[in-house]
Amino acid sequence: MTAFIRFRALLRKEFLLLLRDPRMRFFVVVPPLIQLVVFGYAATFDVRYAHIGSVDQAQTATTRALLATVTATQHYRLSHYASMREAQQAMTHGKIRAILHFAADFPQRPAIQLIADGSDSNSAQVILGQLNRALVQQAGSDILPIELLARNWYNPNLDDRWYFIPGIMANVVLIATLVLTAMSIVRERELGTLERLLVTPLNRIEFLLGKLVTVACIGLFDVMLITAIAVFWFEVPFRGDLLALFLGSGLYLMSSLGIGLLISSYAGTQQQAMLLAFFVIMPLVILSGFAFPIQNMPTVVQWITWLDPLRYYLVVVRDLFLKGGGIADHGFEYLMMSVLGVAAMALSLLRIRD
């Protein structure tokens, strides 16, 4: 009971410190809103190639020749599926970005159904344009006149905002929580209050938990704020389970808080903490797949991305917004974020203890 009272008093002190500091209030609210507006209205990216699936129910020499034409462009990695149900499941789980469907009556009606994953509107636009050129202009003129029927799943109008804004959530949470964690502990050291706290009945674990819980609450607040703005202002649909979103956010916060805690153990001043934080943040963002497709990176760099928690959280938030689903659909991502979070926390605690 005494430990609970001490911990409650520490939490109250941390929240009051954050709310009374104008710089902290500004950092918690204004930068996330600025990033949301900038990326929501202005950002756009391109991709080079994508994984696509084919469902060839006609099984003719013509359809095989058309698939060979697509493969020859070297823009795609082609996977074959026996039915549309299998291909749809593969797209839902992010294994392919588009489906080429040849119906059984293709010899009588030479129409190709192309279904693109509209949850990534940029990729969908590139895929539609390149496949249109490959199939209609090249193959169509050499083999037979064909009709291309294009559809976009999850984002029918290929609105870039539907793709970028969920990703902004992941970046904002990373930056806010990592920087706040690193700076809050260093600030205590600079002001000389860290030594005073450590000589009180409050033990080291309680002190760290008080810091981490406070910043975690700020991170969850940013998640709720951006989700509300995304849905009600930018009209981005949220089709998934809110519980899955908060569970994923909690696991993701373990990593960002652990990294921030590790930075605080190396930094002597708040300026050093800020510089170290952004030195770490930039590689995490670049390697996450937010701006640059991971598939386009060299193989060695792709292996390194497995250590980036932002990579897995991006998959979770984008799928929950646009594709729906719940906890069971992202078990691998939750597992990886848990492993990376526990590892980050363990390393930071060992460093601080030393």
Phi and psi in degrees as a GROMACS rama.xvg file:
@    title "Ramachandran Plot"
@    xaxis  label "Phi"
@    yaxis  label "Psi"
@TYPE xy
-61.8558  -41.0646  THR-2
-62.7457  -38.7149  ALA-3
-64.6131  -41.0394  PHE-4
-64.151  -41.6372  ILE-5
-63.0191  -44.386  ARG-6
-65.5708  -40.02  PHE-7
-64.0382  -40.322  ARG-8
-64.7039  -38.2404  ALA-9
-65.5326  -43.2162  LEU-10
-61.2692  -42.9633  LEU-11
-60.9174  -42.7467  ARG-12
-62.7823  -41.4819  LYS-13
-66.7353  -43.1346  GLU-14
-66.7232  -40.7547  PHE-15
-62.9344  -38.7707  LEU-16
-62.92  -42.5073  LEU-17
-68.0232  -43.8424  LEU-18
-71.6411  -28.8163  LEU-19
-83.464  -20.074  ARG-20
-86.3235  111.784  ASP-21
-58.5907  -36.5334  PRO-22
-64.5783  -40.3765  ARG-23
-68.7406  -41.13  MET-24
-60.466  -41.6095  ARG-25
-62.9282  -45.0314  PHE-26
-65.0669  -34.6335  PHE-27
-74.0042  -34.0264  VAL-28
-106.776  -49.9609  VAL-29
-69.8856  -51.9927  VAL-30
-56.1094  -42.3033  PRO-31
-59.2603  -39.5776  PRO-32
-67.3881  -39.6571  LEU-33
-63.8695  -45.9259  ILE-34
-61.4492  -40.063  GLN-35
-63.19  -43.4165  LEU-36
-68.3862  -44.7493  VAL-37
-62.34  -50.9734  VAL-38
-72.4474  -33.5307  PHE-39
-65.7281  -33.2195  GLY-40
-104.848  -24.0815  TYR-41
-119.11  -25.8002  ALA-42
-79.1041  145.245  ALA-43
-157.259  143.452  THR-44
-135.591  160.641  PHE-45
-115.884  160.747  ASP-46
-128.737  161.861  VAL-47
-99.6714  -41.6032  ARG-48
-153.236  172.001  TYR-49
-151.091  161.913  ALA-50
-83.8763  129.345  HIS-51
-129.449  158.65  ILE-52
-116.437  154.463  GLY-53
-125.375  140.955  SER-54
-124.232  100.061  VAL-55
-102.688  92.796  ASP-56
-87.1721  -10.7582  GLN-57
-84.632  -38.7973  ALA-58
53.2441  53.7738  GLN-59
-114.338  167.564  THR-60
-63.0887  -31.9863  ALA-61
-66.6285  -46.9328  THR-62
-64.9415  -37.5466  THR-63
-65.4862  -36.4903  ARG-64
-68.35  -36.7406  ALA-65
-66.7165  -40.8582  LEU-66
-65.1599  -37.0185  LEU-67
-64.6023  -35.0305  ALA-68
-64.4637  -40.9113  THR-69
-64.1511  -44.5414  VAL-70
-63.6913  -34.8652  THR-71
-67.4472  -19.3608  ALA-72
-67.9359  -19.6921  THR-73
61.8747  19.0624  GLN-74
-96.4542  -10.8371  HIS-75
-134.174  154.26  TYR-76
-111.515  117.131  ARG-77
-97.1868  130.01  LEU-78
-118.62  141.558  SER-79
-105.873  137.208  HIS-80
-128.078  147.643  TYR-81
-78.5048  -26.0754  ALA-82
-145.109  162.501  SER-83
-66.142  -29.9296  MET-84
-62.5855  -44.2932  ARG-85
-64.3402  -42.3513  GLU-86
-65.8896  -39.0903  ALA-87
-63.5901  -41.4385  GLN-88
-62.9958  -39.851  GLN-89
-64.1667  -39.3755  ALA-90
-68.9894  -40.1332  MET-91
-60.5737  -35.6898  THR-92
-90.3051  8.26903  HIS-93
79.2851  13.0773  GLY-94
-78.1207  -29.8995  LYS-95
-132.503  156.8  ILE-96
-106.514  -11.2467  ARG-97
-159.125  162.234  ALA-98
-129.037  129.204  ILE-99
-100.268  117.727  LEU-100
-116.603  119.228  HIS-101
-104.688  114.058  PHE-102
-72.1941  163.413  ALA-103
-63.2082  -27.4722  ALA-104
-93.3948  23.2431  ASP-105
-56.9336  -41.305  PHE-106
-59.4612  -32.4528  PRO-107
-84.4062  -35.5565  GLN-108
-129.92  94.9196  ARG-109
-74.501  72.8937  PRO-110
-120.835  136.347  ALA-111
-111.475  127.395  ILE-112
-91.6565  124.108  GLN-113
-114.975  119.66  LEU-114
-115.188  119.138  ILE-115
-106.292  151.466  ALA-116
-81.5503  97.7973  ASP-117
-75.1107  -3.35237  GLY-118
-65.4967  -24.8596  SER-119
-112.457  89.6741  ASP-120
-62.8944  -35.2696  SER-121
-62.4757  -50.4174  ASN-122
-59.6253  -40.2133  SER-123
-62.7127  -42.2397  ALA-124
-63.6929  -43.6234  GLN-125
-63.5428  -43.7928  VAL-126
-61.2884  -46.0721  ILE-127
-59.759  -44.3832  LEU-128
-66.9158  -45.1364  GLY-129
-69.4535  -41.6645  GLN-130
-68.6802  -33.889  LEU-131
-61.1107  -43.819  ASN-132
-66.7318  -42.8725  ARG-133
-66.853  -43.5109  ALA-134
-85.2426  -46.0074  LEU-135
-81.2767  -49.6507  VAL-136
-77.1487  -44.0931  GLN-137
-86.1605  -62.8968  GLN-138
-70.126  -39.447  ALA-139
-62.094  -38.0985  GLY-140
-73.4879  -28.3282  SER-141
-91.4887  -30.2289  ASP-142
-105.091  -60.5958  ILE-143
-169.741  156.38  LEU-144
-63.9922  130.824  PRO-145
-129.701  160.086  ILE-146
-116.546  131.239  GLU-147
-104.453  119.943  LEU-148
-106.018  108.363  LEU-149
-102.25  137.867  ALA-150
-137.92  152.413  ARG-151
-122.935  117.472  ASN-152
-85.8442  151.065  TRP-153
73.2707  -27.0339  TYR-154
-147.514  76.1562  ASN-155
-57.8798  -34.6147  PRO-156
-94.3239  5.52839  ASN-157
52.6641  47.8332  LEU-158
-78.6978  118.916  ASP-159
-58.3001  -33.0367  ASP-160
-63.2139  -33.2868  ARG-161
-63.702  -27.1198  TRP-162
-88.026  -42.6413  TYR-163
-78.2473  -40.915  PHE-164
-63.2852  -43.0895  ILE-165
-58.7265  -34.2521  PRO-166
-67.8877  -31.4763  GLY-167
-61.0799  -37.717  ILE-168
-56.1696  -47.1476  MET-169
-62.6315  -41.5837  ALA-170
-70.2829  -40.5072  ASN-171
-63.8085  -44.7216  VAL-172
-62.2957  -41.4694  VAL-173
-60.78  -51.8338  LEU-174
-65.1701  -47.6784  ILE-175
-63.6319  -49.2052  ALA-176
-73.9988  -38.0032  THR-177
-65.5225  -46.4328  LEU-178
-68.0127  -43.8705  VAL-179
-63.1775  -40.8751  LEU-180
-63.7514  -45.8173  THR-181
-63.7837  -43.3723  ALA-182
-77.0147  -32.2074  MET-183
-65.0798  -40.9042  SER-184
-73.8194  -40.4553  ILE-185
-64.7506  -36.178  VAL-186
-62.0476  -41.1483  ARG-187
-60.2727  -38.6571  GLU-188
-69.0033  -40.3368  ARG-189
-66.0718  -39.9457  GLU-190
-79.2226  -9.91621  LEU-191
83.2278  6.79621  GLY-192
-85.9965  -14.6045  THR-193
-63.8431  -45.4783  LEU-194
-63.7314  -37.1798  GLU-195
-64.8592  -39.9187  ARG-196
-67.2043  -37.7456  LEU-197
-73.664  -17.8024  LEU-198
-93.2143  -1.60587  VAL-199
-81.3114  172.567  THR-200
-61.9641  -12.6788  PRO-201
-67.5187  122.525  LEU-202
-85.6756  172.729  ASN-203
-61.6132  -41.375  ARG-204
-65.1393  -42.9803  ILE-205
-62.9071  -39.4595  GLU-206
-61.8726  -47.5157  PHE-207
-66.0491  -40.5277  LEU-208
-62.6136  -38.4741  LEU-209
-60.9248  -42.8702  GLY-210
-64.3297  -46.966  LYS-211
-69.4546  -41.0979  LEU-212
-63.8927  -39.5985  VAL-213
-61.727  -48.0197  THR-214
-68.3116  -36.1818  VAL-215
-61.5775  -38.7323  ALA-216
-62.788  -38.1355  CYS-217
-64.9893  -41.5628  ILE-218
-61.1112  -43.5737  GLY-219
-67.3334  -33.8318  LEU-220
-61.8375  -43.4247  PHE-221
-62.2579  -38.4662  ASP-222
-60.6637  -47.2887  VAL-223
-66.107  -40.3273  MET-224
-62.9167  -48.2469  LEU-225
-69.7248  -37.2815  ILE-226
-60.6493  -44.4516  THR-227
-63.4754  -44.8546  ALA-228
-65.6174  -40.8062  ILE-229
-60.588  -43.6499  ALA-230
-77.0937  -45.5661  VAL-231
-92.8455  -24.3834  PHE-232
-100.148  -53.8785  TRP-233
-85.8505  -7.22378  PHE-234
59.4208  38.1467  GLU-235
-81.824  126.814  VAL-236
-71.2434  144.211  PRO-237
-115.25  107.738  PHE-238
-105.317  -3.4649  ARG-239
-97.5129  -160.476  GLY-240
-100.675  125.665  ASP-241
-61.7172  -35.7551  LEU-242
-61.7992  -39.8584  LEU-243
-64.251  -36.7419  ALA-244
-64.6226  -45.9407  LEU-245
-72.5401  -33.0152  PHE-246
-64.9043  -47.2274  LEU-247
-61.1648  -39.3032  GLY-248
-64.6617  -40.346  SER-249
-63.0698  -43.6192  GLY-250
-66.9464  -37.7258  LEU-251
-64.9612  -37.958  TYR-252
-64.0856  -29.8973  LEU-253
-57.2901  -41.4384  MET-254
-70.8093  -47.6764  SER-255
-65.2816  -39.3749  SER-256
-68.1644  -39.831  LEU-257
-63.3237  -41.1807  GLY-258
-66.6836  -41.7778  ILE-259
-61.5188  -39.4908  GLY-260
-65.4614  -38.6712  LEU-261
-65.3397  -39.9928  LEU-262
-63.0283  -40.2969  ILE-263
-63.3767  -26.3301  SER-264
-74.7112  -18.5721  SER-265
-99.5164  -28.085  TYR-266
-83.1623  139.67  ALA-267
-98.9847  -23.3233  GLY-268
-132.692  167.613  THR-269
-66.0744  -34.3779  GLN-270
-63.9094  -42.8833  GLN-271
-63.475  -40.6651  GLN-272
-61.6727  -42.1038  ALA-273
-64.0276  -44.7214  MET-274
-64.8104  -44.6521  LEU-275
-63.3095  -37.771  LEU-276
-62.1477  -47.5062  ALA-277
-74.2208  -24.355  PHE-278
-64.6585  -32.997  PHE-279
-84.1575  -37.5115  VAL-280
-63.736  -43.7769  ILE-281
-58.1907  -50.2287  MET-282
-61.2982  -37.027  PRO-283
-62.1298  -41.0705  LEU-284
-69.702  -44.0966  VAL-285
-64.5283  -39.6603  ILE-286
-84.3938  -1.68356  LEU-287
-82.4802  -19.0957  SER-288
92.7144  4.7293  GLY-289
-65.8977  -46.8156  PHE-290
-105.343  -34.3418  ALA-291
-124.152  125.184  PHE-292
-57.4378  132.385  PRO-293
-62.1128  -33.458  ILE-294
-62.7483  -23.0012  GLN-295
-84.8531  -7.82094  ASN-296
-83.236  156.552  MET-297
-58.5776  154.873  PRO-298
-57.4618  -42.7086  THR-299
-62.2736  -40.7939  VAL-300
-67.5397  -36.523  VAL-301
-60.966  -36.2137  GLN-302
-64.4531  -38.8201  TRP-303
-64.6364  -33.036  ILE-304
-63.2764  -18.0324  THR-305
-64.1278  -19.8073  TRP-306
-92.6364  5.51877  LEU-307
-100.099  109.594  ASP-308
-64.9688  -26.9496  PRO-309
-62.3818  -32.0759  LEU-310
-56.965  -44.9853  ARG-311
-77.1034  -36.14  TYR-312
-68.4662  -35.001  TYR-313
-59.3975  -42.9543  LEU-314
-61.0134  -43.5466  VAL-315
-64.1257  -52.2325  VAL-316
-68.496  -38.7927  VAL-317
-67.76  -40.0178  ARG-318
-67.8595  -39.9316  ASP-319
-66.2157  -38.0027  LEU-320
-69.2457  -49.1252  PHE-321
-102.021  -34.23  LEU-322
-101.559  -16.0698  LYS-323
83.8139  -157.2  GLY-324
94.3519  -174.271  GLY-325
-147.068  -152.131  GLY-326
-62.85  -41.6812  ILE-327
-64.0905  -22.8867  ALA-328
-82.3137  -8.49818  ASP-329
-132.588  37.7522  HIS-330
-58.9814  -41.1089  GLY-331
-64.3014  -44.6688  PHE-332
-64.0083  -41.899  GLU-333
-62.6445  -40.9626  TYR-334
-62.6934  -47.0795  LEU-335
-65.1467  -39.9386  MET-336
-66.098  -34.9799  MET-337
-64.9234  -46.5711  SER-338
-61.958  -47.3085  VAL-339
-66.9964  -36.1463  LEU-340
-65.9821  -45.7928  GLY-341
-63.1044  -40.8963  VAL-342
-63.9633  -43.3067  ALA-343
-64.0044  -42.7184  ALA-344
-64.3921  -43.2649  MET-345
-63.3944  -45.0943  ALA-346
-63.0666  -42.3044  LEU-347
-66.5191  -40.48  SER-348
-66.3723  -39.2788  LEU-349
-63.7452  -40.8146  LEU-350
-64.6406  -44.7314  ARG-351
-67.4352  -37.1668  ILE-352
-64.4793  -36.7785  ARG-353
